[in-house]
Amino acid sequence: MSTSSVASAGQAAADQVARPSLTVLSGFWPAATYAVARALLAADPALLLVRHDLAELRNGAVHRVVRDGAGVLEDERVCLAHGCVSCTLREDVLPTLARLVRTQPGRDIVLMLPEVVEPEAVAAACAHCLVDGAPITELLHIDSYATVVDAEHLLDGLASTDDLRALGIHAADDDDRSLADVIVRQIEYADTLVLWGHSPDGSYDTDRLAVLLARMTPWATQIHIADDVVDAYALAQQLRDTRRYRPETPGVLVRGLEGHLLGVHEPQPDCGIVSAVFRARRPLHPQRLHAALEEVNAEVIRSRGHLWLASQPETVIAWDFAGGGLAMGSLGRWLAALPDRYWDEVSDHRRLAAAMDWDPYYGDRHQHLVFIGLDLDPVDLHRALAACLLTDAELADGEDVWRTYDDPFGGCFPLAATHQDPEATEGDPA
């Protein structure tokens, strides 16, 4: 390595240290999340805590409070151009962080998110929204995205079939998310998880929750706060200055495509929790898969990943199950179906992952699904999914025949105009 490269790396590290650090706290149960925030303030009274209350968001206003260990520094009602989470992030959260960096130099910040805000939305805003012409990451260093989960309510939340609208806590008129979806996304985006308190059913069930979180988010560091009296200094050492956040890490549904860990195969129950990974190269038959949907998710708390259907061989299809509901959607095209001239527009990680696992017949197309549940039978699950794959005879028929299958998913996963169209010489890939 050249001397100049070493110097540049050293300068970058020095610049990162010089910038104030931001820790983002999320969690659906505000009492537990705020308890963690208060502990961090107790350990470092100079720390700045920023909170937003979205109770009036649909009326175009939010309530912002900034405090440190000594008390409240700001308490304001802020009017927004539009009542939505993205507007709150763009118009107040990011400008507030930028202002605090400038007016309170040298002080680190904790941003406590409202219970219905997902940390990935904050990460996207930090990456793409400018404040005074520059991204917020030029002013501060994002140290960690930590999610606090309340042991007393976690399982009920993950199993809930309620949506935010029914609970009266939706963040916008078009917010159709379910409670379980929000909790899952907060957990799975985190690089650090804090399990707060005990299960009301005893220590075994508390241990079960810890295993469940480890299976859901094997890439995250887990911290358990079990005592009524919290050692604030010890907690601060575990949560601050960790440098766990990696901005290049993709969202959970595309982790597998990008070569990142999607889940772990742990078929032996641990406190009753089983995690099973299903991988296959053959395509799935659309009718058999549709008929098996209820069966394969019957004992599942969470399942996720991507798949390919024989009847739609160009499309990467997302699989996203939580709270008793399955969502499926398009993740764009398989690289095997993408003209070479568009490969440069795909991430380096995805191209590398595809090259490492390329099949001369299937290309990069495959099944990669993770199922996590309580008392889940991984053998029955694998058998049910394997029965949905094309048989040897069906495989021999080829794609032209596959496309003629009756498809209950037909029209559900649209793609942009195909680039194989001889008249389509320009355009963006799906």
Wavefront OBJ file of the C-alpha trace (Angstrom):
o trace
v 0.000 0.000 0.000
v 1.306 3.448 -0.849
v 2.106 6.052 1.784
v -0.539 8.363 0.332
v -3.201 5.659 0.739
v -2.248 5.179 4.372
v -2.366 8.930 4.924
v -5.796 9.215 3.277
v -7.196 6.381 5.380
v -5.763 7.948 8.516
v -7.258 11.330 7.641
v -10.664 9.756 7.011
v -10.546 8.027 10.393
v -9.517 11.281 12.084
v -12.373 13.160 10.403
v -14.830 10.504 11.583
v -13.614 10.778 15.162
v -13.815 14.584 15.035
v -17.474 14.598 14.033
v -20.141 14.223 16.734
v -21.612 10.744 16.995
v -25.283 9.938 16.369
v -26.993 6.922 17.927
v -30.471 6.196 16.568
v -32.845 4.507 19.030
v -36.035 2.912 17.737
v -38.657 0.699 19.306
v -42.400 0.238 19.260
v -42.735 0.459 23.059
v -41.791 4.055 24.011
v -41.501 3.414 27.750
v -38.705 0.880 27.198
v -37.002 2.976 24.524
v -37.124 6.107 26.677
v -35.760 4.186 29.666
v -32.695 3.310 27.588
v -32.375 6.933 26.450
v -32.573 8.184 30.048
v -29.869 5.744 31.102
v -27.582 7.106 28.376
v -28.248 10.661 29.586
v -27.461 9.616 33.161
v -24.113 8.208 32.032
v -23.264 11.344 30.018
v -25.230 14.493 30.973
v -23.692 16.358 28.000
v -25.398 13.987 25.579
v -28.247 15.531 23.557
v -31.515 13.597 23.241
v -33.884 14.485 20.395
v -37.475 13.210 20.415
v -40.464 13.802 18.150
v -44.106 13.177 19.025
v -46.218 12.435 15.936
v -49.647 12.578 17.614
v -50.612 15.620 15.473
v -48.762 14.539 12.349
v -51.886 13.984 10.244
v -52.812 17.589 11.071
v -49.444 18.788 9.761
v -47.582 19.273 13.036
v -45.053 17.479 15.241
v -43.847 18.102 18.775
v -40.060 18.225 19.173
v -38.195 18.037 22.482
v -34.426 18.345 22.882
v -32.884 17.726 26.278
v -29.659 16.806 27.988
v -28.883 15.458 31.434
v -29.659 18.797 33.055
v -33.116 19.263 31.557
v -35.117 20.405 28.546
v -33.332 22.651 26.046
v -36.063 22.915 23.395
v -39.799 22.190 23.461
v -41.526 23.228 20.246
v -44.541 22.471 18.094
v -43.416 22.439 14.465
v -45.771 22.905 11.499
v -44.972 20.954 8.332
v -45.898 21.423 4.690
v -47.363 17.893 4.641
v -48.273 15.517 7.436
v -46.081 12.477 6.746
v -43.018 10.773 8.182
v -40.776 11.615 5.224
v -41.678 15.303 5.538
v -40.888 15.168 9.265
v -37.468 13.720 8.506
v -36.672 16.192 5.726
v -38.175 19.329 7.243
v -37.357 18.962 10.925
v -35.381 15.923 12.063
v -32.368 16.380 9.781
v -32.304 20.211 10.076
v -32.508 19.865 13.864
v -29.542 17.497 13.924
v -27.536 19.839 11.679
v -28.383 22.839 13.859
v -27.409 21.049 17.067
v -24.067 20.006 15.592
v -23.345 23.672 14.815
v -24.743 25.264 17.990
v -23.684 22.545 20.453
v -20.233 21.579 19.164
v -18.547 18.494 20.545
v -21.745 16.979 21.955
v -22.926 13.573 20.768
v -26.599 13.031 19.944
v -29.183 10.318 20.528
v -32.182 10.425 18.189
v -35.158 8.569 19.679
v -37.605 7.706 16.923
v -41.394 7.711 17.383
v -42.808 4.210 17.735
v -44.177 3.979 14.171
v -41.026 5.202 12.403
v -38.740 2.603 10.851
v -34.980 3.150 11.147
v -34.391 2.318 7.486
v -36.424 5.413 6.553
v -34.075 7.518 8.683
v -31.020 5.911 7.088
v -32.401 6.644 3.613
v -33.081 10.269 4.537
v -29.578 10.667 5.967
v -28.098 9.237 2.770
v -30.172 11.106 0.196
v -31.663 14.279 1.720
v -29.471 17.377 1.827
v -29.360 19.961 4.598
v -27.990 23.289 3.366
v -26.678 21.537 0.274
v -24.843 18.712 2.048
v -25.754 15.307 3.503
v -26.062 15.147 7.277
v -23.263 12.560 7.335
v -20.774 15.315 6.529
v -21.614 16.901 9.884
v -21.917 13.857 12.138
v -20.990 10.199 12.275
v -23.827 7.674 12.491
v -22.533 5.233 15.067
v -25.361 2.746 15.504
v -28.998 1.922 14.855
v -30.219 0.320 18.077
v -33.715 -1.092 18.553
v -35.246 -1.591 21.996
v -37.776 -4.402 22.391
v -39.980 -4.886 25.443
v -39.837 -8.509 26.603
v -43.323 -8.275 28.081
v -44.969 -7.423 24.747
v -42.671 -8.710 21.995
v -44.401 -12.004 21.138
v -47.849 -10.414 21.168
v -46.587 -7.691 18.857
v -45.026 -10.129 16.390
v -48.180 -12.245 16.324
v -50.572 -9.297 16.032
v -52.785 -9.061 12.963
v -53.761 -5.448 13.740
v -52.746 -2.631 11.441
v -51.703 0.828 12.579
v -54.906 2.378 11.281
v -57.075 0.101 13.435
v -54.961 1.102 16.441
v -55.298 4.796 15.579
v -51.522 5.331 15.340
v -51.018 5.392 11.559
v -48.547 8.073 10.513
v -50.451 9.228 7.406
v -53.793 8.727 5.697
v -52.211 6.199 3.314
v -50.286 4.323 6.028
v -51.507 0.735 5.705
v -48.683 -0.969 7.610
v -49.415 -3.642 10.174
v -48.148 -3.581 13.726
v -46.059 -6.724 13.147
v -44.514 -5.239 9.988
v -43.268 -2.202 11.900
v -41.831 -4.254 14.758
v -40.089 -6.656 12.378
v -38.544 -3.846 10.331
v -37.313 -2.066 13.438
v -35.697 -5.276 14.687
v -34.181 -6.437 11.408
v -32.590 -3.138 10.398
v -30.809 -2.784 13.734
v -27.135 -3.467 14.253
v -27.812 -3.562 18.021
v -30.822 -5.000 19.875
v -31.716 -4.234 23.475
v -34.066 -6.763 25.071
v -35.657 -4.845 27.916
v -37.097 -6.568 30.976
v -38.583 -10.036 31.463
v -41.292 -12.128 29.897
v -44.307 -12.303 32.243
v -44.168 -16.093 31.804
v -40.777 -16.504 33.468
v -37.083 -16.860 32.755
v -37.427 -19.687 30.201
v -39.688 -17.537 28.042
v -37.300 -14.618 28.411
v -34.499 -16.857 27.145
v -36.792 -17.909 24.302
v -37.217 -14.267 23.290
v -33.444 -13.797 23.221
v -33.102 -16.836 20.924
v -35.910 -15.556 18.699
v -34.186 -12.186 18.293
v -30.885 -13.901 17.548
v -32.544 -15.967 14.809
v -34.383 -12.992 13.357
v -31.312 -10.750 13.326
v -28.152 -12.877 13.488
v -26.074 -9.920 12.287
v -26.953 -7.762 15.317
v -25.328 -7.482 18.733
v -27.852 -8.304 21.456
v -27.926 -6.745 24.919
v -30.293 -7.885 27.670
v -31.303 -5.487 30.426
v -32.903 -7.759 32.993
v -32.456 -5.884 36.272
v -34.828 -3.268 37.639
v -31.796 -1.100 38.435
v -29.819 -0.290 35.278
v -26.082 0.301 35.308
v -26.138 3.377 33.078
v -22.378 3.463 32.546
v -22.212 -0.198 31.531
v -25.138 0.273 29.139
v -23.506 3.345 27.607
v -20.323 1.375 27.000
v -22.346 -1.246 25.119
v -24.413 1.202 23.069
v -22.175 4.170 22.288
v -18.997 4.516 20.228
v -19.498 1.029 18.792
v -19.142 1.913 15.077
v -21.478 -0.985 14.301
v -23.470 0.775 11.592
v -22.472 -0.066 8.028
v -24.233 2.227 5.530
v -23.546 -0.168 2.655
v -25.653 -2.926 4.261
v -28.778 -3.510 2.125
v -32.363 -3.832 3.285
v -33.323 -7.226 4.673
v -35.284 -8.467 1.648
v -32.311 -8.023 -0.689
v -29.619 -9.191 1.709
v -29.472 -12.603 0.061
v -29.205 -11.144 -3.445
v -26.352 -8.912 -2.309
v -24.385 -11.772 -0.776
v -25.158 -10.869 2.853
v -26.422 -13.227 5.528
v -30.209 -13.636 5.231
v -30.702 -16.115 8.059
v -29.187 -19.097 9.845
v -30.166 -22.738 9.499
v -30.715 -23.982 13.058
v -33.154 -26.894 12.672
v -32.700 -28.111 16.251
v -35.045 -26.238 18.634
v -33.464 -23.852 21.111
v -36.067 -22.913 23.722
v -38.509 -24.138 21.074
v -37.276 -21.687 18.403
v -36.335 -23.165 15.018
v -34.778 -21.358 12.065
v -34.844 -23.151 8.699
v -33.251 -21.992 5.449
v -34.652 -23.307 2.172
v -32.456 -23.028 -0.915
v -33.008 -24.577 -4.341
v -32.029 -23.938 -7.959
v -35.177 -25.163 -9.686
v -38.097 -22.781 -10.215
v -41.336 -23.047 -8.279
v -44.573 -24.064 -9.942
v -47.002 -21.147 -9.429
v -50.127 -23.219 -8.744
v -48.448 -25.615 -6.322
v -46.797 -22.745 -4.454
v -50.084 -20.861 -4.195
v -51.788 -23.960 -2.801
v -49.011 -24.422 -0.210
v -48.846 -20.852 1.135
v -50.999 -21.466 4.177
v -49.240 -24.703 5.032
v -45.665 -23.408 4.885
v -46.410 -20.391 7.095
v -48.730 -22.155 9.561
v -46.239 -22.294 12.464
v -44.082 -19.381 11.375
v -43.439 -16.163 13.285
v -41.294 -14.653 10.548
v -40.229 -15.668 7.035
v -38.403 -13.670 4.390
v -36.292 -13.961 1.281
v -36.669 -14.183 -2.490
v -37.786 -16.734 -5.045
v -38.391 -17.345 -8.723
v -41.512 -18.684 -10.360
v -41.368 -20.790 -13.505
v -44.172 -18.725 -15.044
v -42.306 -15.436 -14.455
v -38.671 -16.439 -15.073
v -37.278 -12.894 -15.366
v -38.541 -11.647 -12.013
v -36.941 -11.764 -8.564
v -39.917 -12.050 -6.204
v -39.719 -10.853 -2.596
v -41.230 -12.975 0.194
v -42.121 -11.086 3.384
v -44.243 -12.776 6.085
v -45.046 -11.308 9.516
v -48.090 -11.045 11.740
v -49.961 -13.747 9.866
v -49.774 -11.891 6.543
v -47.622 -12.602 3.491
v -46.502 -9.813 1.173
v -44.864 -10.587 -2.161
v -43.510 -8.143 -4.698
v -41.006 -7.566 -7.462
v -37.335 -6.968 -6.676
v -36.524 -6.383 -10.340
v -34.863 -8.745 -12.786
v -32.521 -11.640 -12.298
v -29.130 -10.847 -13.771
v -29.601 -13.845 -16.083
v -32.522 -11.920 -17.628
v -30.733 -8.545 -17.717
v -28.803 -7.486 -20.830
v -25.059 -7.180 -20.256
v -25.066 -3.450 -20.938
v -27.089 -2.873 -17.751
v -24.955 -4.928 -15.408
v -22.812 -1.926 -14.489
v -25.910 -0.347 -12.945
v -26.239 -3.259 -10.511
v -24.319 -3.105 -7.244
v -20.854 -4.648 -7.079
v -21.988 -6.872 -4.210
v -24.841 -8.338 -6.218
v -22.694 -9.000 -9.282
v -20.078 -10.693 -7.097
v -22.666 -12.786 -5.253
v -24.176 -13.881 -8.572
v -20.777 -14.747 -10.049
v -19.856 -16.849 -7.009
v -23.028 -18.923 -7.348
v -23.619 -18.806 -11.125
v -25.170 -21.894 -12.685
v -24.619 -22.619 -16.402
v -28.321 -23.425 -16.847
v -30.137 -21.280 -14.273
v -27.732 -18.338 -14.093
v -28.248 -16.525 -10.790
v -31.872 -17.638 -10.417
v -32.647 -19.597 -7.266
v -34.821 -19.881 -4.151
v -33.582 -18.451 -0.856
v -36.113 -18.340 1.978
v -35.739 -18.254 5.774
v -38.452 -19.464 8.159
v -38.384 -18.783 11.914
v -40.986 -20.214 14.243
v -41.914 -21.869 17.501
v -41.953 -25.688 17.400
v -41.548 -25.499 13.637
v -40.877 -28.843 11.888
v -38.071 -28.113 9.382
v -38.452 -31.499 7.647
v -42.151 -30.985 6.920
v -41.438 -27.427 5.801
v -38.708 -28.540 3.403
v -40.898 -31.329 2.070
v -43.786 -28.917 1.421
v -41.593 -26.428 -0.427
v -39.692 -29.082 -2.383
v -43.016 -30.426 -3.657
v -43.630 -27.012 -5.234
v -40.469 -27.177 -7.366
v -40.696 -28.270 -10.983
v -40.293 -31.977 -11.620
v -37.692 -33.337 -14.036
v -40.360 -33.663 -16.743
v -41.597 -30.103 -16.189
v -38.045 -28.798 -16.151
v -37.378 -30.464 -19.498
v -40.319 -28.617 -21.093
v -38.386 -25.322 -20.897
v -39.314 -21.677 -20.336
v -41.699 -21.379 -23.279
v -43.961 -23.963 -21.659
v -43.467 -22.609 -18.145
v -44.799 -19.232 -19.227
v -48.099 -20.865 -20.230
v -48.816 -22.229 -16.743
v -51.960 -20.967 -15.070
v -50.522 -18.450 -12.625
v -52.475 -17.235 -9.559
v -49.734 -14.588 -9.191
v -50.123 -13.344 -12.764
v -49.900 -9.549 -13.006
v -48.857 -9.187 -9.356
v -45.150 -8.492 -9.991
v -44.884 -6.108 -12.943
v -41.532 -5.221 -14.487
v -40.528 -2.297 -16.640
v -40.531 -2.830 -20.418
v -38.234 -5.707 -21.294
v -34.815 -4.772 -22.632
v -34.912 -7.696 -24.992
v -37.402 -5.708 -27.056
v -35.428 -4.925 -30.246
v -36.867 -1.411 -30.299
v -35.865 -0.767 -26.686
v -32.316 0.469 -27.072
v -32.393 2.937 -24.203
v -33.902 3.058 -20.748
v -33.343 2.042 -17.189
v -33.330 -1.525 -15.953
v -36.047 -2.644 -13.598
l 1 2 3 4 5 6 7 8 9 10 11 12 13 14 15 16 17 18 19 20 21 22 23 24 25 26 27 28 29 30 31 32 33 34 35 36 37 38 39 40 41 42 43 44 45 46 47 48 49 50 51 52 53 54 55 56 57 58 59 60 61 62 63 64 65 66 67 68 69 70 71 72 73 74 75 76 77 78 79 80 81 82 83 84 85 86 87 88 89 90 91 92 93 94 95 96 97 98 99 100 101 102 103 104 105 106 107 108 109 110 111 112 113 114 115 116 117 118 119 120 121 122 123 124 125 126 127 128 129 130 131 132 133 134 135 136 137 138 139 140 141 142 143 144 145 146 147 148 149 150 151 152 153 154 155 156 157 158 159 160 161 162 163 164 165 166 167 168 169 170 171 172 173 174 175 176 177 178 179 180 181 182 183 184 185 186 187 188 189 190 191 192 193 194 195 196 197 198 199 200 201 202 203 204 205 206 207 208 209 210 211 212 213 214 215 216 217 218 219 220 221 222 223 224 225 226 227 228 229 230 231 232 233 234 235 236 237 238 239 240 241 242 243 244 245 246 247 248 249 250 251 252 253 254 255 256 257 258 259 260 261 262 263 264 265 266 267 268 269 270 271 272 273 274 275 276 277 278 279 280 281 282 283 284 285 286 287 288 289 290 291 292 293 294 295 296 297 298 299 300 301 302 303 304 305 306 307 308 309 310 311 312 313 314 315 316 317 318 319 320 321 322 323 324 325 326 327 328 329 330 331 332 333 334 335 336 337 338 339 340 341 342 343 344 345 346 347 348 349 350 351 352 353 354 355 356 357 358 359 360 361 362 363 364 365 366 367 368 369 370 371 372 373 374 375 376 377 378 379 380 381 382 383 384 385 386 387 388 389 390 391 392 393 394 395 396 397 398 399 400 401 402 403 404 405 406 407 408 409 410 411 412 413 414 415 416 417 418 419 420 421 422 423 424 425 426 427 428 429 430
